[in-house]
Amino acid sequence: MNDVANDVMIEAHGLTKSYGKPGSGVRVLDGVGLRVARGGIHALLGPNGAGKTTTVRILATLTTADSGTARVAGYDVVADRRRVRRAISLTGQFAAVDETLTGEENLRMMARLSGLTRTRARARAEELLARFDLADAARRQARTYSGGMRRRLDLAAGLVGSPEPGVFFLDEPTTGLDPRSRRQLWQVVRDLAGRGATVLLTTQYLEEADQLADRITVLDKGVRAAEGTPEELKSRVSGHRLDLVLSSRETYLRLAGRAVHHSPETLTLGLPTDGTAAHVRALLDETDPHRTDVDRFSLHSATLDDVFLALTTEKTEAPTHV
């Protein structure tokens, strides 16, 4: 693997990408930049259409940017495409395994395609089956695997021919998994990072990013809206949230524009606060001076849900009706 300055394994500057006819196409990325350190887990968050998957596809050399530059493991994704591909593993939203083959056969096939000898391919398959807790199911057809087992087999297949620790692109890897399988896969991702791998994760699950990521980049409409550790991003929405259950639709609409959380069904709004008693009292006095508009209130620590809603355009627009 190439020497990487300052242990930055993924670096992108000014990435742009449009689809469709020139001049009238849809701009998916508009100057996105990204830096991911060696041996960490970096999450890309954003609503549908924010540009997460397009960013991953550019970094994984599956498509080219209209402008901008990117390097992965020290190699330029355009000029050194082959070297980038040798250094990375890409797992998409759906497991890319042959369901008619057994787990062992899938891994041995991938190993042979990667150039390993028969003996080495067999040994590598056995090693990875044990590592991903699939040894007992090694000779079962992949079609009999649960969703979580298929995802683990997919990750194992990505490791067969890639040098470790390497760089992993995980594009919404837990889509469609039940909560237990999702948590099992989280542990696999933690183990990869613990072995020194660099992981770039896209996800729609905010809890997933909170649990796994060392740093998070929030994308919105093709631009970088924010970046930082989970705690740094939470502090941007004041660290805490005061949820008010309001007594009327009129009060809800009057206060909606300043809220970071909206629940029109229950007439509940969440307001940012530093969590101190003095600030909570001040907010209650300000929003309900006559003590008739707030039925109940509760104080919560800020979550990535609050960050997501505060930083992405579609969610921060105040509702116009209930």
Buried (B, 14 or more C-beta within 10 A) or exposed (E): BBEBEEEBBBBBBBBBBBEEEEEEEEBBBBBBBBBBBBBBBBBBBBBEBBBBBBBBBBBBBBBEBBEBBBBBBBBBBBEBBEBBBBBBBBBBBBBBBBEEBBBBBBBBBBBBEBEBEEEEBBBBBBBBBEBBBBBEBBEBBBEEBBBBBBBBBBBBBBBBBBEEBBBBBBBBBBBEBEEEBBBBBBEBBBEBBEEEBBBBBBBBBBBBBBBBBBBBBBBBBBBBBBBBEBEEBBBBBBBBBBBBBBBEEEBBBBBBEEBBBBBBEEBBBBBBBEBEEEBBEEBBEEBBEEEEBBBEBEEBEBBBBBBBBBBBEEBBEEEEEB
